[in-house]
Amino acid sequence: MPTLAPQELHRIGEDILQAAGASGEEAQIVMEHLVGANLAGHDSHGIILMPTYIARIKRSHIVPGAPMEVERETPNSARINGNWGFGYVVTTRAMEMAIAKARERQVAAITIYQQSHVGRLADYPLMAARAGMIGLITCDSGRGPKAVAPYGGREARLGTNPISVAFPSDLEGPVFLDMATSAVAAGKLAVRRSRGEAAPPGWVIDKHGNPTTDLGVYYDGGAILPMGGDQAHKGFVLSFMVETLSGILTGLGFGIDPQGRHNDGSFLAVFDVEAFRPLSEFKREIAAFVDYLKATPPAAGFTEVLYPGELEFRTTQQRQRDGIYVEDATWDLIAGLQQEYGLSG
């Protein structure tokens, strides 16, 4: 059960990725995202994913060095083919392009297809927020294997279909939304399974559509439920919209190809705040809005109101100071990769 400094975890991951064929730049970008997810408390999108990525490289489901191809472009938009490159690299470059376009044309939108997993979604809208803009991204797995049952169904037909939006502000920590439209992200189930934990009630069903907390039963043909509990039709509708933007608009389509590559289709949009009002006023008012909400007397069982993104900000500060805990099951796999590639610990 090691606890590692973020810099050390970053170095270990870079070494493994480069040994597997990634360039230094690709390895650096991927590890920024993985370690950033661990720092923010989203361990499901952190170093636990490294063995999966290495396995995909070996199967050519991730192609290190793949060119990012702009297939169609206007001053405000672009359609990008990632050619099965690292999703982190492709989507980072695409967001940089969207920010540049929005700086010139106030608004921009980009679609991406044929790229690998993009990780924690908030990283990309936060790039826009740091540039003084509003950023949005939705993501879908196209015709890849599915995990989520539609509302009223018992068979997985949808991805976890996340959405993220970020805003610039005068606050010390970033303000953002980042959520799956399912009851839980699939990666969080993997973390619980690796730690020997059950799923809370209301997250998953078995292959017959019955509620369960047994993750072994879930992985035997079960499905995740849409977000919302007894209001799960709302999560289902959000998931439908995300799949339309990220699956159909990108050209990935819908449905299931169980043998297909993991393929994160993404829709990005960026809005220059200055097109609507002065950025300084907007940032100041976002901070004032947060102060207004946090001044609410806490309800029973709570000590305070947190703004969207505040918990992750606090967790990042704590883990930067105290280090990142890696569970034994994950660390054993990482150590195995180091041994396979002849790397030092």
C-alpha positions as CSV (number, residue, x, y, z in Angstrom):
1,M,0.0,0.0,0.0
2,P,2.5,2.7,-1.1
3,T,1.9,6.4,-0.8
4,L,3.9,8.3,-3.4
5,A,4.7,11.9,-4.1
6,P,3.0,13.1,-7.2
7,Q,6.3,13.7,-8.9
8,E,7.5,10.2,-8.3
9,L,4.2,8.7,-9.6
10,H,4.6,10.9,-12.6
11,R,8.1,9.7,-13.3
12,I,7.2,6.0,-12.9
13,G,4.3,6.4,-15.3
14,E,6.4,8.3,-17.9
15,D,9.1,5.6,-17.8
16,I,6.6,2.8,-18.4
17,L,4.8,4.7,-21.2
18,Q,8.0,5.5,-23.1
19,A,9.2,1.9,-22.7
20,A,5.9,0.8,-24.3
21,G,6.5,3.1,-27.3
22,A,5.2,6.6,-26.4
23,S,7.2,9.7,-27.1
24,G,8.5,11.8,-24.2
25,E,5.8,14.4,-25.0
26,E,3.0,11.9,-25.2
27,A,4.1,10.3,-21.9
28,Q,4.3,13.7,-20.2
29,I,0.8,14.7,-21.3
30,V,-0.8,11.3,-20.3
31,M,0.8,11.4,-16.9
32,E,-0.2,15.0,-16.3
33,H,-3.8,13.8,-16.6
34,L,-3.4,10.5,-14.7
35,V,-1.6,12.1,-11.7
36,G,-4.0,15.1,-11.8
37,A,-6.9,12.7,-11.5
38,N,-5.3,11.0,-8.5
39,L,-4.6,14.4,-6.9
40,A,-8.2,15.5,-7.3
41,G,-9.4,12.3,-5.6
42,H,-10.7,10.6,-8.8
43,D,-8.6,7.5,-8.5
44,S,-10.8,5.7,-11.0
45,H,-9.1,7.9,-13.7
46,G,-5.6,7.9,-12.3
47,I,-2.7,5.5,-12.3
48,I,-5.1,2.5,-12.0
49,L,-5.6,2.9,-15.8
50,M,-1.9,2.4,-16.7
51,P,-2.1,-1.4,-17.1
52,T,-5.2,-1.0,-19.4
53,Y,-3.4,1.5,-21.6
54,I,-0.3,-0.7,-21.9
55,A,-2.5,-3.6,-22.9
56,R,-4.2,-1.5,-25.5
57,I,-0.9,-0.3,-26.9
58,K,0.2,-4.0,-27.3
59,R,-3.1,-4.7,-29.2
60,S,-2.6,-1.6,-31.4
61,H,-5.8,-0.1,-29.9
62,I,-3.7,2.8,-28.9
63,V,-1.1,3.9,-31.5
64,P,1.7,6.0,-30.0
65,G,2.8,8.8,-32.4
66,A,-0.5,8.7,-34.4
67,P,-1.1,11.9,-36.4
68,M,-4.0,14.1,-35.4
69,E,-5.8,14.7,-38.7
70,V,-8.1,17.7,-39.3
71,E,-10.6,16.4,-41.8
72,R,-12.8,19.4,-42.0
73,E,-12.4,23.0,-40.7
74,T,-14.0,26.4,-40.7
75,P,-13.0,29.5,-38.7
76,N,-15.4,28.3,-35.9
77,S,-15.2,24.5,-36.1
78,A,-13.3,21.4,-36.9
79,R,-13.7,17.7,-37.3
80,I,-10.7,15.7,-36.1
81,N,-9.6,12.1,-36.7
82,G,-7.3,11.0,-33.9
83,N,-6.1,8.0,-35.8
84,W,-6.2,6.0,-32.5
85,G,-3.7,8.1,-30.8
86,F,-3.7,8.8,-27.0
87,G,-7.0,10.5,-26.3
88,Y,-5.2,12.8,-23.7
89,V,-2.9,14.1,-26.4
90,V,-5.5,14.4,-29.2
91,T,-8.1,16.2,-27.0
92,T,-5.5,18.5,-25.4
93,R,-4.5,19.7,-28.8
94,A,-8.1,19.9,-30.0
95,M,-9.0,22.1,-27.0
96,E,-6.0,24.3,-27.7
97,M,-7.3,24.7,-31.2
98,A,-10.8,25.5,-30.0
99,I,-9.5,28.1,-27.6
100,A,-7.5,29.8,-30.4
101,K,-10.6,29.8,-32.7
102,A,-12.8,31.2,-29.9
103,R,-10.2,33.9,-29.3
104,E,-10.6,35.0,-32.9
105,R,-14.3,34.2,-33.5
106,Q,-15.8,34.3,-30.0
107,V,-17.2,30.7,-30.2
108,A,-15.9,27.4,-31.4
109,A,-16.9,23.8,-31.6
110,I,-14.9,20.7,-32.5
111,T,-15.7,17.0,-32.8
112,I,-13.2,14.1,-32.4
113,Y,-13.4,10.5,-33.3
114,Q,-11.0,7.5,-33.4
115,Q,-9.0,8.3,-30.3
116,S,-8.4,6.3,-27.1
117,H,-9.6,7.1,-23.6
118,V,-9.5,10.8,-22.7
119,G,-9.6,10.3,-18.9
120,R,-11.0,12.8,-16.5
121,L,-13.2,15.1,-18.5
122,A,-12.8,18.3,-16.4
123,D,-9.1,18.7,-17.5
124,Y,-10.2,20.0,-20.9
125,P,-12.8,22.7,-20.1
126,L,-10.5,23.8,-17.3
127,M,-8.0,24.7,-20.1
128,A,-10.6,27.1,-21.5
129,A,-11.4,28.5,-18.1
130,R,-7.7,29.3,-17.5
131,A,-7.8,31.2,-20.8
132,G,-10.7,33.3,-19.6
133,M,-13.4,31.3,-21.5
134,I,-16.2,28.9,-20.8
135,G,-15.4,25.4,-21.8
136,L,-17.6,22.4,-22.4
137,I,-17.0,18.8,-23.4
138,T,-19.2,15.7,-23.8
139,C,-17.8,12.2,-24.4
140,D,-19.1,8.8,-25.6
141,S,-17.6,5.4,-26.5
142,G,-19.3,5.2,-29.9
143,R,-19.9,1.5,-30.9
144,G,-17.6,0.2,-28.1
145,P,-18.8,-2.0,-25.3
146,K,-21.5,-0.5,-23.2
147,A,-22.1,-0.3,-19.4
148,V,-25.3,1.5,-18.7
149,A,-28.9,0.4,-19.1
150,P,-31.4,2.9,-20.6
151,Y,-34.2,3.9,-18.2
152,G,-36.7,1.1,-18.0
153,G,-34.3,-1.4,-19.6
154,R,-32.1,-4.2,-18.0
155,E,-29.4,-4.5,-20.7
156,A,-26.4,-2.2,-21.2
157,R,-27.0,0.0,-24.3
158,L,-25.3,3.3,-23.3
159,G,-21.9,4.5,-22.2
160,T,-21.4,6.4,-18.9
161,N,-21.6,9.4,-21.2
162,P,-20.0,12.2,-19.1
163,I,-20.3,15.9,-19.5
164,S,-18.1,18.7,-18.1
165,V,-18.3,22.5,-18.1
166,A,-15.8,25.0,-16.5
167,F,-16.0,28.7,-15.8
168,P,-13.3,31.3,-15.2
169,S,-13.6,33.1,-11.8
170,D,-11.7,35.1,-9.2
171,L,-11.7,32.1,-6.8
172,E,-8.5,30.4,-5.8
173,G,-9.9,27.0,-6.8
174,P,-11.6,26.3,-10.3
175,V,-15.3,26.2,-10.8
176,F,-16.5,23.2,-12.9
177,L,-19.0,20.4,-13.4
178,D,-17.7,17.0,-14.3
179,M,-20.1,14.1,-14.0
180,A,-21.2,10.8,-15.6
181,T,-24.8,10.7,-16.6
182,S,-24.9,7.2,-15.1
183,A,-25.3,6.5,-11.4
184,V,-21.5,6.0,-11.2
185,A,-18.5,6.1,-13.6
186,A,-17.4,2.6,-14.6
187,G,-13.9,3.3,-13.3
188,K,-15.2,3.8,-9.8
189,L,-16.6,0.3,-9.8
190,A,-13.2,-1.0,-10.9
191,V,-11.6,0.9,-7.9
192,R,-14.1,-0.6,-5.5
193,R,-13.5,-4.1,-6.9
194,S,-9.8,-3.7,-6.6
195,R,-10.3,-2.7,-2.9
196,G,-12.7,-5.5,-2.2
197,E,-15.6,-3.2,-1.6
198,A,-19.3,-3.6,-2.6
199,A,-21.3,-1.2,-4.7
200,P,-23.8,1.0,-2.8
201,P,-27.5,0.3,-3.4
202,G,-28.9,1.9,-6.5
203,W,-25.8,1.8,-8.6
204,V,-25.9,-1.5,-10.6
205,I,-28.2,-4.3,-11.6
206,D,-27.5,-8.0,-12.5
207,K,-28.0,-9.5,-15.9
208,H,-31.7,-10.2,-15.1
209,G,-32.3,-6.5,-14.2
210,N,-32.4,-7.1,-10.4
211,P,-30.7,-4.6,-8.0
212,T,-27.4,-5.8,-6.6
213,T,-24.4,-4.6,-4.6
214,D,-22.3,-7.5,-5.6
215,L,-19.7,-6.3,-8.2
216,G,-18.9,-9.9,-9.2
217,V,-22.6,-10.2,-10.2
218,Y,-22.4,-6.9,-12.0
219,Y,-19.4,-7.9,-14.0
220,D,-21.2,-11.1,-15.1
221,G,-23.5,-9.4,-17.6
222,G,-25.0,-6.7,-15.4
223,A,-25.4,-3.0,-16.0
224,I,-25.0,0.4,-14.4
225,L,-28.2,2.4,-13.8
226,P,-28.8,5.9,-15.2
227,M,-28.1,8.8,-12.8
228,G,-31.1,10.0,-10.7
229,G,-32.4,7.1,-8.5
230,D,-36.2,7.3,-8.7
231,Q,-35.7,10.1,-11.1
232,A,-33.4,8.1,-13.4
233,H,-35.3,9.2,-16.5
234,K,-33.5,12.5,-16.2
235,G,-30.1,10.9,-16.3
236,F,-31.2,8.8,-19.2
237,V,-32.2,11.9,-21.2
238,L,-28.9,13.6,-20.4
239,S,-27.1,10.4,-21.6
240,F,-29.1,10.4,-24.8
241,M,-28.1,14.0,-25.5
242,V,-24.4,13.3,-24.8
243,E,-24.4,10.2,-27.1
244,T,-26.0,12.3,-29.8
245,L,-23.3,15.0,-29.6
246,S,-20.4,12.7,-29.1
247,G,-21.4,9.5,-30.9
248,I,-23.7,10.5,-33.8
249,L,-22.5,14.0,-34.5
250,T,-18.9,12.8,-34.5
251,G,-19.8,10.0,-36.9
252,L,-19.0,7.2,-34.5
253,G,-22.6,6.0,-34.5
254,F,-24.4,4.0,-31.8
255,G,-24.8,0.4,-30.8
256,I,-22.3,-2.2,-29.7
257,D,-19.3,-3.8,-31.2
258,P,-18.0,-6.0,-28.3
259,Q,-14.7,-6.6,-30.1
260,G,-14.2,-3.0,-31.2
261,R,-11.6,-0.6,-29.8
262,H,-12.4,1.7,-27.0
263,N,-13.2,4.9,-28.9
264,D,-13.9,8.1,-27.1
265,G,-15.9,10.4,-29.4
266,S,-15.8,13.9,-28.0
267,F,-17.7,17.2,-28.6
268,L,-15.9,20.4,-27.5
269,A,-17.3,23.9,-27.3
270,V,-15.6,27.1,-26.2
271,F,-17.2,30.5,-25.5
272,D,-15.2,33.7,-25.1
273,V,-16.7,35.5,-22.1
274,E,-15.6,38.8,-23.6
275,A,-18.1,38.3,-26.4
276,F,-20.9,38.8,-23.9
277,R,-19.5,40.9,-21.1
278,P,-16.2,42.0,-19.6
279,L,-14.2,39.1,-18.3
280,S,-13.2,40.8,-15.1
281,E,-16.9,41.5,-14.2
282,F,-17.9,37.9,-15.0
283,K,-15.1,36.4,-12.9
284,R,-15.9,38.7,-10.0
285,E,-19.6,37.9,-10.2
286,I,-18.9,34.1,-10.2
287,A,-16.9,34.5,-7.0
288,A,-19.7,36.6,-5.5
289,F,-22.3,34.0,-6.5
290,V,-20.2,31.3,-4.8
291,D,-19.9,33.5,-1.6
292,Y,-23.7,33.9,-1.7
293,L,-24.3,30.1,-1.9
294,K,-21.7,29.3,0.8
295,A,-23.3,31.7,3.2
296,T,-26.3,29.4,3.3
297,P,-26.8,27.9,6.8
298,P,-25.8,24.2,6.6
299,A,-28.5,21.6,6.7
300,A,-28.5,18.7,9.2
301,G,-25.5,16.4,8.6
302,F,-23.5,19.1,6.7
303,T,-20.9,21.5,7.9
304,E,-20.9,23.8,4.9
305,V,-22.0,24.3,1.3
306,L,-19.3,23.5,-1.3
307,Y,-19.2,25.1,-4.7
308,P,-18.7,22.8,-7.8
309,G,-15.1,21.8,-7.9
310,E,-14.2,22.8,-4.3
311,L,-13.9,19.3,-3.0
312,E,-11.4,18.4,-5.8
313,F,-9.4,21.6,-5.1
314,R,-9.1,20.7,-1.4
315,T,-8.2,17.1,-2.1
316,T,-5.5,18.2,-4.6
317,Q,-4.0,20.5,-1.9
318,Q,-4.0,17.7,0.6
319,R,-2.6,15.0,-1.7
320,Q,0.1,17.3,-3.0
321,R,1.2,17.7,0.6
322,D,0.7,14.1,1.8
323,G,1.2,12.0,-1.3
324,I,-1.0,9.7,-3.4
325,Y,-2.1,6.3,-2.0
326,V,-2.0,3.4,-4.4
327,E,-3.9,0.2,-3.5
328,D,-1.9,-3.0,-3.5
329,A,-3.8,-4.6,-6.4
330,T,-2.9,-1.6,-8.7
331,W,0.7,-1.2,-7.4
332,D,1.4,-4.9,-8.0
333,L,0.4,-4.4,-11.7
334,I,2.6,-1.3,-12.0
335,A,5.5,-3.1,-10.4
336,G,5.0,-5.9,-12.9
337,L,5.2,-3.5,-15.8
338,Q,8.4,-2.0,-14.4
339,Q,9.9,-5.5,-14.2
340,E,8.6,-6.4,-17.7
341,Y,10.4,-3.3,-19.2
342,G,13.5,-3.6,-17.0
343,L,12.8,-0.3,-15.2
344,S,14.1,0.6,-11.8
345,G,11.5,1.2,-9.0
